[in-house]
Amino acid sequence: MRHAVMLLLSSAALAAAGSAPVPRLERIAWLQGCWQAQSPTRVIEENWMAPRGGAMLGVGRTVRGDSLAEYELIVLRESEAGLAYEAHPSGQAVATFTAREASDSVVVFSDPTHDFPQRVGYRRVGADSLVAWIEGERGGRTRRIEFPYRRVRCAGP
């Protein structure tokens, strides 16, 4: 009970200080659906479930020819600190990034302590396309890799 009162007081103090409210998943629900980026050598897919239970689940895969090259499970969660992007990439340790910006058209997550990337972002470009990116410092140089996705029909039976 004492913790709840302190939490309420902290929330009230933040509100009084003019702090922005913590972004909710509904703000970035535009990510939901199936997205694809295609080049002559690979196909990259991301499929996002709608917000429910304080989380959005995403799964991604990269296919080269007939072979799975990479895959990733992503959990977007709401927390008191804001939105968290928890990445579970194939063959790598889990990495968690915190939203530093979230709007009706852009969301950017960051973790300055991560090796690469330190930032992960998505920008909505109309109803049927978006640009995802990863960026950060590597070897003393800033690097950014963009993934231009278009909305595709979700595969089903």
C-alpha positions as CSV (number, residue, x, y, z in Angstrom):
1,M,0.0,0.0,0.0
2,R,2.8,2.4,0.9
3,H,4.5,1.7,-2.4
4,A,1.2,2.4,-4.3
5,V,0.9,5.7,-2.5
6,M,4.5,6.6,-3.3
7,L,3.9,5.6,-6.9
8,L,0.8,7.8,-7.1
9,L,2.7,10.7,-5.5
10,S,5.5,10.2,-8.0
11,S,3.1,10.2,-10.9
12,A,1.4,13.3,-9.6
13,A,4.7,15.0,-9.2
14,L,5.7,14.1,-12.8
15,A,2.4,15.4,-14.1
16,A,2.7,18.6,-12.1
17,A,6.3,19.1,-13.5
18,G,4.9,18.9,-17.0
19,S,6.4,15.6,-18.0
20,A,4.9,13.9,-21.0
21,P,2.7,10.9,-20.3
22,V,4.3,7.5,-20.8
23,P,3.5,6.3,-24.4
24,R,1.1,3.4,-24.7
25,L,1.2,0.6,-27.3
26,E,-2.0,1.9,-28.9
27,R,0.1,4.9,-30.1
28,I,2.2,2.6,-32.3
29,A,-0.6,0.1,-33.2
30,W,0.1,1.1,-36.9
31,L,2.9,-1.5,-36.8
32,Q,0.4,-4.3,-36.7
33,G,0.1,-6.4,-39.8
34,C,2.5,-8.1,-42.2
35,W,5.4,-6.3,-43.9
36,Q,7.9,-7.3,-46.5
37,A,11.1,-5.9,-48.0
38,Q,12.4,-7.7,-51.1
39,S,15.6,-7.5,-53.1
40,P,17.1,-9.8,-55.8
41,T,19.0,-11.7,-53.1
42,R,16.7,-11.8,-50.1
43,V,13.2,-11.4,-48.6
44,I,12.7,-9.9,-45.2
45,E,9.4,-10.2,-43.4
46,E,8.0,-8.8,-40.2
47,N,4.6,-9.7,-38.8
48,W,3.2,-7.8,-35.9
49,M,0.2,-8.8,-33.7
50,A,-2.2,-6.1,-32.4
51,P,-1.6,-4.7,-28.9
52,R,-3.2,-6.9,-26.3
53,G,-2.3,-7.6,-22.6
54,G,0.2,-4.7,-22.6
55,A,2.3,-6.2,-25.4
56,M,2.7,-6.5,-29.1
57,L,4.5,-9.6,-30.5
58,G,6.5,-9.4,-33.7
59,V,8.4,-12.1,-35.6
60,G,10.8,-11.5,-38.4
61,R,12.8,-13.6,-40.8
62,T,15.3,-13.1,-43.6
63,V,15.3,-15.7,-46.4
64,R,18.1,-15.9,-49.0
65,G,17.1,-18.2,-51.9
66,D,15.5,-21.2,-50.2
67,S,17.4,-20.9,-46.9
68,L,16.5,-19.2,-43.7
69,A,19.3,-16.7,-43.0
70,E,18.1,-15.0,-39.8
71,Y,15.0,-14.8,-37.6
72,E,13.9,-12.7,-34.6
73,L,11.2,-12.6,-32.0
74,I,10.3,-9.2,-30.7
75,V,8.2,-8.3,-27.7
76,L,7.0,-4.7,-27.3
77,R,5.9,-4.1,-23.7
78,E,4.4,-1.3,-21.7
79,S,6.2,-0.4,-18.4
80,E,6.3,2.4,-16.0
81,A,9.4,3.7,-17.8
82,G,7.8,3.6,-21.2
83,L,7.7,1.2,-24.1
84,A,10.4,-1.5,-24.2
85,Y,11.6,-3.3,-27.4
86,E,12.9,-6.7,-26.3
87,A,14.7,-8.4,-29.2
88,H,15.5,-12.1,-29.3
89,P,17.6,-12.4,-32.5
90,S,18.8,-15.8,-33.8
91,G,22.1,-16.8,-32.4
92,Q,22.5,-13.7,-30.2
93,A,21.7,-12.6,-26.6
94,V,18.4,-10.8,-25.8
95,A,18.7,-7.0,-26.1
96,T,16.2,-4.5,-24.7
97,F,15.8,-1.0,-26.0
98,T,13.6,1.8,-24.5
99,A,11.4,4.1,-26.5
100,R,12.8,7.6,-26.7
101,E,10.1,8.7,-29.2
102,A,6.7,7.3,-30.0
103,S,4.0,9.0,-32.1
104,D,1.3,8.2,-34.7
105,S,4.0,7.9,-37.4
106,V,7.4,7.2,-35.7
107,V,8.8,5.1,-32.9
108,V,12.5,5.1,-31.9
109,F,14.0,2.8,-29.3
110,S,17.5,3.1,-27.9
111,D,20.1,1.4,-25.7
112,P,23.3,3.4,-25.7
113,T,25.2,0.5,-24.0
114,H,24.4,-2.1,-26.7
115,D,27.2,-3.0,-29.1
116,F,25.3,-2.5,-32.4
117,P,22.7,-1.2,-33.0
118,Q,22.1,1.3,-30.3
119,R,18.9,2.5,-31.9
120,V,16.0,0.7,-33.6
121,G,13.3,2.7,-35.4
122,Y,10.2,2.5,-37.5
123,R,8.6,5.4,-39.6
124,R,5.2,5.0,-41.1
125,V,5.0,6.2,-44.7
126,G,1.3,6.2,-45.6
127,A,-1.1,3.3,-44.9
128,D,0.8,0.6,-46.8
129,S,4.5,1.2,-46.2
130,L,7.0,1.9,-43.5
131,V,10.8,2.2,-43.1
132,A,12.5,0.4,-40.3
133,W,16.1,1.0,-39.4
134,I,18.9,0.1,-37.1
135,E,21.7,2.5,-36.4
136,G,24.6,3.2,-34.1
137,E,28.3,3.5,-33.7
138,R,30.5,0.6,-34.9
139,G,34.3,0.9,-35.1
140,G,34.1,4.7,-34.4
141,R,31.7,5.3,-37.3
142,T,28.0,5.9,-37.4
143,R,26.2,3.2,-39.4
144,R,22.5,3.1,-40.4
145,I,20.8,0.3,-42.3
146,E,17.3,0.9,-43.6
147,F,14.6,-1.6,-44.5
148,P,11.8,-0.2,-46.7
149,Y,8.7,-2.4,-46.1
150,R,5.5,-2.6,-47.9
151,R,2.3,-4.1,-46.4
152,V,1.5,-7.6,-47.7
153,R,-1.3,-9.9,-47.1
154,C,-0.7,-12.1,-44.0
155,A,-0.2,-15.7,-45.0
156,G,-2.8,-18.1,-43.8
157,P,-4.3,-21.5,-44.5
